[in-house]
Amino acid sequence: MGKKNHPEAFQGNLKKNYYYEGWYNKIIDKNQDFIYAFIPTIAINKKKNNSHAFIQILDGKTGNTNYVKYELAQFENFALDDYDIRIGNNFFSSKGFKLNINQDQTKIKGFVEYIKPVLWPKTFFQPGIMGILTFFPFLETYHSIVSMNHSLKGSIDFNGEIIDFNGGKGYLEKDWGTSFPKAYIWAQTNHFLSPELSFILSIALVPLFKIRVKGFFCVIWYKGTFYKFATYTGAKISLLETTSERIKIKIEDRKLSLLILINKKNIRFSKLKAPFSGAMSTEISETMNSKIRIKLHDKKNNELILKDTGKYAGLDLSNIELLL
């Protein structure tokens, strides 16, 4: 199974005909004045002959985006069991990243280190958030959580403005495969009132033997404990409603009940490029300015485990009416 036991590491190879793989590095400074996502990615489509590597950047405060393109040959992987890559003169790993971008009007240079990352608790059958599905060879996309939460050390010179990220907070995940799902909800934040709380949710239509089924996972890390809900764990989505203002979701298993309220009122969404058959030919709408309220109950004891609201939440929606 090799690399599959280390889903945070580079899973592909440059000989594939249709393939993408990217890592989502979210960082927020201590005063919460600056919110960025840096997404190093490779995109391979041999038929269209437009394969390349790139770093996509989202400014969560302004909504501005950058797409910094490189030749595919400028991508290099350094490890079989960890996230450790290079694109051009930029280096990314599970320990942080170093930027040296100078293209067109985009000049970014700096180094950010990840301190005390909260890594996914691996087991043989759950090397990552997708559990045993990680080993299935026919899915269109795969997902992995690298770090639910970590502190930051370092600074970035962004077009002449020095941004201090010392004492800030970060999050790190990744995707790989051929295409994004046709319909999905993705939401994430680790900026709650409780400093030891992080949340990630993904609900998607997954192709399975010529049909599409609704699959999901949701993870809460709270004071050192992981609470995991997923299709493969037997958890169920008992409620999924959406209005112009919010998304309401209830997830349950035998022991726990989780209520999720995701705000989408007065939210500015940005357009990011996304893969289809390895080519970055589609767009998604994403923000890092939503709010997510969660309430987790112990059903057996009727006990409230946690109740909190997270801000600066990432939210990405696509054809969600197909999920209802």
C-alpha positions in Angstrom: 0.0 0.0 0.0 3.0 2.3 0.3 2.2 5.9 -0.1 -1.5 5.3 0.8 -0.5 4.9 4.4 0.9 8.5 4.2 -1.9 10.5 2.4 -0.2 13.8 3.4 2.6 12.9 1.1 2.6 13.3 -2.7 0.4 10.5 -4.0 0.8 10.9 -7.8 3.5 10.9 -10.5 4.2 13.1 -13.5 3.4 10.3 -16.0 -0.3 10.3 -15.3 -2.6 11.5 -18.1 -5.2 13.2 -16.0 -4.3 14.2 -12.5 -4.2 17.0 -9.9 -2.8 17.2 -6.4 -2.8 20.2 -4.1 -2.2 21.3 -0.5 -4.3 24.0 1.2 -2.1 26.0 3.6 -4.3 28.4 5.6 -2.6 31.0 7.8 -4.0 33.8 10.0 -1.9 36.3 11.9 -2.2 36.8 15.7 -4.3 40.0 15.4 -6.5 38.4 12.7 -5.8 41.3 10.3 -4.4 39.0 7.6 -5.9 35.8 6.3 -4.3 33.8 3.5 -4.5 30.4 1.8 -1.5 29.3 -0.2 -2.3 26.3 -2.4 0.6 24.6 -4.2 -0.7 22.3 -6.9 0.1 20.2 -10.0 -2.4 19.8 -12.8 -1.8 17.2 -15.5 -3.9 16.8 -18.7 -1.9 15.2 -21.4 -4.7 15.4 -24.0 -4.9 19.2 -23.8 -1.2 19.5 -23.3 -1.6 22.1 -20.7 0.0 20.4 -17.7 1.7 22.7 -15.2 2.4 23.5 -11.6 1.1 26.5 -9.8 0.6 28.3 -6.5 -2.9 29.7 -6.0 -3.3 32.4 -3.4 -6.5 33.6 -1.7 -6.5 36.8 0.4 -9.4 36.2 2.8 -9.7 39.8 3.8 -9.8 41.5 0.3 -11.0 38.5 -1.7 -8.2 39.0 -4.1 -6.6 35.9 -5.8 -3.4 35.2 -7.5 -2.5 32.3 -9.8 1.2 31.9 -10.1 2.0 29.4 -12.9 5.2 27.3 -13.3 6.3 24.6 -15.7 5.5 21.1 -14.5 9.2 20.3 -14.5 9.6 22.9 -11.7 7.7 20.6 -9.4 9.8 18.3 -7.2 8.8 15.8 -4.4 11.3 15.1 -1.7 9.6 12.5 0.5 7.6 9.3 0.2 6.1 9.5 3.7 5.5 13.2 4.3 4.4 16.5 2.7 7.7 17.9 1.3 7.6 19.5 -2.1 9.1 22.3 -4.3 7.5 24.5 -7.0 10.1 26.8 -8.6 11.9 28.5 -5.7 9.1 27.8 -3.3 9.2 25.0 -0.7 6.2 23.6 1.2 6.2 20.9 3.9 4.3 19.7 7.0 6.7 21.9 8.9 5.9 25.1 7.1 6.8 26.9 3.8 9.3 29.2 2.2 8.1 31.6 -0.6 10.2 33.3 -3.3 7.7 34.5 -5.9 8.5 37.2 -8.5 6.1 37.0 -11.4 4.3 39.9 -13.1 3.0 42.2 -10.3 3.3 39.5 -7.6 6.3 39.6 -5.4 6.2 37.4 -2.3 9.1 36.4 -0.1 9.2 34.9 3.4 9.1 31.9 5.6 6.4 30.6 7.9 7.0 27.7 10.3 4.3 25.4 11.7 4.6 24.9 15.5 3.1 21.9 17.3 0.9 20.7 14.4 -2.2 18.6 15.5 -1.6 15.6 13.1 -4.3 13.1 12.1 -4.2 10.1 14.5 -3.4 7.3 12.0 -4.4 3.7 12.3 -3.9 0.9 9.7 -7.5 1.1 8.4 -7.7 4.9 8.9 -4.5 6.4 7.6 -6.5 9.5 6.8 -9.9 11.1 7.1 -11.2 8.9 4.2 -10.6 5.7 6.2 -10.5 2.5 4.2 -11.7 4.5 1.1 -8.1 5.9 0.9 -7.2 2.5 -0.7 -10.0 2.4 -3.3 -8.4 3.1 -6.7 -11.4 4.5 -8.7 -12.6 7.6 -6.8 -12.4 10.9 -8.6 -11.0 12.8 -5.6 -9.4 12.0 -2.3 -8.9 14.1 0.8 -6.5 14.2 3.7 -6.1 16.3 6.8 -2.5 17.1 7.5 -2.8 19.3 10.6 -6.1 20.4 12.3 -4.4 23.2 14.1 -0.9 24.7 14.6 0.8 27.9 15.7 2.8 30.0 13.3 6.3 31.5 13.4 7.7 33.8 10.7 6.8 36.6 8.3 6.0 37.3 4.7 6.9 40.3 2.5 3.8 40.6 0.3 4.4 43.1 -2.5 6.5 45.3 -0.1 4.3 44.9 2.9 5.8 42.9 5.8 3.2 40.7 7.5 4.2 39.2 10.9 2.7 35.8 11.5 4.4 35.1 14.8 1.8 33.7 17.2 -0.8 33.2 14.5 -2.7 30.1 13.7 -2.8 27.7 10.7 -4.6 24.7 9.2 -3.4 22.3 6.5 -5.2 19.8 4.3 -5.0 18.4 0.8 -6.8 16.9 -2.2 -5.8 14.7 -5.1 -7.4 12.8 -8.0 -8.8 13.7 -11.4 -11.7 16.1 -10.7 -13.5 17.9 -7.9 -16.9 16.4 -7.1 -20.0 17.6 -9.1 -21.7 18.8 -5.9 -20.3 19.4 -2.5 -20.2 21.5 0.7 -16.8 22.1 2.3 -16.4 24.2 5.5 -13.5 24.7 7.9 -12.4 26.9 10.8 -10.1 26.7 13.8 -10.8 30.2 15.1 -13.2 29.5 17.9 -13.4 31.1 21.3 -11.8 28.0 22.6 -8.2 27.9 21.3 -8.1 24.1 21.3 -10.9 23.6 18.8 -10.9 22.9 15.1 -13.6 21.8 12.7 -13.8 20.4 9.2 -16.8 19.2 7.1 -17.2 17.9 3.6 -20.3 16.5 2.0 -20.1 15.4 -1.6 -21.7 13.4 -4.4 -19.3 10.6 -5.0 -19.3 8.5 -8.2 -19.6 4.8 -7.4 -20.1 2.2 -10.1 -21.9 4.6 -12.6 -24.1 6.1 -9.9 -23.4 9.0 -7.5 -24.0 8.6 -3.8 -23.8 11.2 -1.0 -20.7 10.7 1.2 -19.4 12.9 4.0 -16.9 13.3 6.8 -16.8 15.7 9.7 -14.1 16.0 12.3 -13.9 18.1 15.5 -10.6 18.3 17.4 -11.4 19.6 20.9 -8.9 19.7 23.8 -6.9 16.8 22.5 -9.8 14.6 21.4 -10.8 13.8 17.9 -14.6 13.4 17.3 -15.0 11.7 13.9 -18.2 11.4 11.8 -18.2 9.8 8.4 -20.1 7.6 6.0 -17.8 4.7 6.7 -18.1 5.1 10.6 -21.9 4.6 10.4 -22.8 8.2 11.1 -25.8 9.7 9.3 -26.9 13.2 8.2 -30.3 13.5 9.7 -30.9 17.1 8.6 -29.6 19.2 5.7 -31.3 22.5 5.0 -30.2 25.6 3.1 -31.6 29.1 2.8 -30.2 32.3 1.4 -28.7 33.0 4.9 -27.4 29.8 6.2 -26.9 26.0 6.0 -28.2 23.8 8.8 -26.9 20.3 9.2 -27.4 17.7 11.9 -25.1 14.6 12.0 -25.6 11.7 14.4 -24.1 8.4 15.3 -25.0 6.0 18.1 -23.3 8.1 20.8 -23.2 11.7 19.6 -25.3 14.4 18.0 -23.8 17.4 16.2 -25.6 20.5 15.0 -23.9 22.8 12.5 -25.0 26.2 11.4 -23.0 27.8 8.6 -23.5 31.4 7.7 -23.6 32.5 4.1 -25.4 35.8 4.4 -23.5 38.9 3.2 -20.5 36.8 2.4 -18.0 37.8 -0.3 -17.0 34.8 -2.4 -13.9 34.6 -4.6 -13.3 32.6 -7.7 -10.6 30.0 -7.6 -9.6 27.7 -10.5 -10.4 24.0 -9.9 -9.6 20.7 -11.7 -11.7 18.7 -14.2 -9.9 15.7 -15.6 -6.6 17.2 -14.4 -7.1 20.5 -16.3 -7.7 23.7 -14.3 -10.7 24.4 -16.5 -13.5 25.1 -14.0 -14.0 27.6 -11.2 -15.2 27.3 -7.6 -16.6 30.0 -5.3 -14.8 30.1 -2.0 -14.6 32.4 1.0 -12.7 32.6 4.3 -15.2 35.0 5.9 -18.0 32.7 7.0 -19.0 31.8 10.5 -19.7 28.3 11.8 -21.7 27.5 15.0 -21.4 24.0 16.4 -23.1 22.2 19.3 -22.0 18.7 20.2 -24.1 16.5 22.5 -23.5 13.2 24.2 -26.9 11.5 23.4 -26.6 8.8 26.1 -26.1 11.2 29.0 -27.9 14.2 27.4 -24.7 16.1 28.0 -23.5 19.2 26.1 -19.8 18.5 25.2 -19.2 21.8 23.5 -20.9 24.9 22.0 -18.9 27.5 20.1 -18.9 29.8 17.1 -15.9 29.9 14.7 -15.0 32.9 12.5 -12.8 33.3 9.4 -14.4 30.0 8.2 -13.5 28.6 4.8 -16.7 27.8 2.8 -16.8 26.3 -0.7 -20.2 25.4 -2.2 -21.0 23.7 -5.5 -24.5 22.6 -6.7 -25.6 22.0 -3.2 -29.2 21.6 -4.3 -28.2 18.1 -5.5 -27.3 17.2 -2.0 -30.6 18.0 -0.5 
